[in-house]
Amino acid sequence: MLLTVSAFAASVQLAEHHPDTYTVQKGDTLWSISARFLQRPWLWPEVWQANPQVHNPHLIYPGDVLNLAYVNGQPRLGVSGQQDGFGPHARSETVDDAIRPVPLSAIEDFLKKPRIVGEAEFKHAPHVVGIEDHHLNGTIGQLVYVRGLDAQPGQQFALVRPLGRYYEITSKDGQPSATFRQPLEDADNRPDSLWHHGPWEFTLHGNVNFLGYEVMQFGTVQVTHAGNPASTLVLSSDYEVRPGDYVLPLDTVAYDFQYLPHPPRQVPANMRVIAFTDALNAVGRLQVVALSNGANVGVENGEVYSIFTPGDVVHDQTDYPEDSTKAFLHPNDAKVQLPEEYIGHVMVFRTFEHVSYGLIMDGIRPVHLSDRLYEPDHK
């Protein structure tokens, strides 16, 4: 297998202190390998070109030796063979052993468990009303009773639990719309407020538009007896099943783990970080964030964005000393908006209609809520 890379001077530049040779290690990703050679690692789909006989230029394996050479003044990267020998050899690895573009372990749960559904699908979703033998909670192998499930014996469904809802405030003053995520803390019950389009239909700042409910699939059930309520057998579950959990059709979408990072064709207006996991205030490399735009404005898997944090507003103590008459008479002039600061890069790996999930690929400081996204080369 031979991979060839052509570095285009206009867009692709070699990284400073790049190696001339590198042996692929287990745990590497195409992003991390490309970052060793390229200043812009998200450009590897543009520059890695295979020989005609190679079907997939992105299949490299631990032990492959990458060598950097120059042909007619252009840098080229090739696989010269395995570390234990060069020349023709039999490849015993499967495609599953190939180096991934991004670490699958960082995003796998977000590909299979959460999804975002609209009100039409979720408003009247069947829900668990009881457990066999009057148990408070159900586990694998027990029957749970589901109200509103129109199904036949043998059909399987997903057990889901609501996590939050996304909504958009359309400003009255012409400013770009802002997207927010509101957690649903009372997941045990089904309060009427859950079905409102947002926290408020109208605010002093603008109108509220509902975007979708975020739910987490945590198990599966199989119908054993049709009816209302229907009897279902718990086949799998990460948690105990409890009354108030919802039942939705299984998500049959096939996921492609071979993402090809690329710049977006166009950056949606006011695209921001609106939620993240496993942290209270900030996240870093290889953590997942929710972004404020989705497929409805053309966001697609593999798009790479740069992240910038808003600058602070500071008081100019030199020209407008605090408690001075000048500061009192000109309060707006006394305030100075500092410029945005670069944070890192995020790659989209799953898109919904109005929201998308992204993985923080690199960065020099933590990512916060409301940090703004631009094209990957934004300065």
Buried (B, 14 or more C-beta within 10 A) or exposed (E): BEBBBBBEEEEBBBBEEBEEEBEBEEEBBBBBBBBBBBBBBBBBBBBBBBEEEBEEBBBBBBBBBBBBEEEEEEBBBBBBBBEEEEEEEEEEEEEEEBBBBBBEEBBEEBBEBBBBBBBEEBEEBBBBBBBEEEBEBBBEEBBBBBBBBEBEEEBBBBBBBBBBBBBBBEEEEEEEBBBBBEEBEEBEEBEEEBBBBBEEEEEEBBBBBBBBBBBBBBBBBBBEEEEEBBBBBBBEBEEBBBBBBBBBEEBEEEEEEBBBBBBBEEBBEBBBBBBBBEEEEBBBBBBBBBBBBBBEBBBEBBBBBBBBBBEEEEEEEEEBEEEEEEBEEEEEEBEEEEEBBBBBBBBBBBBBBBBBBBBBBBBEEBBBBEBBBBBBEBE
